[in-house]
Amino acid sequence: MPRGRWRSPPTTRTAPARIAGLAHNGHRSPEADADVTLYRPDRDLARMFALPAKVFKAGVLLAENGQGITLAAT
């Protein structure tokens, strides 16, 4: 794998989406929803997962550093 690129294991994205019946989630392809959560590495996993660095839904940034983002009306 090229340096600087990290790929999550399929079980962390594919299995939960499949179990929930979310056909457009859990994979990276043109027809997939762009729902992504980014975390800062921390040895304390509870702390790491409690405060995501960024949360994207359908490709739109919704939260950063634990704070919701105000979306402009379209």
Secondary structure, DSSP 8 states (H G I E B T S, - for coil): --TT-----GGGTHHHHHHTT-TTSSS-STTS---EEE----S-HHHHHHS-SEEEETTEEEEETTEE------
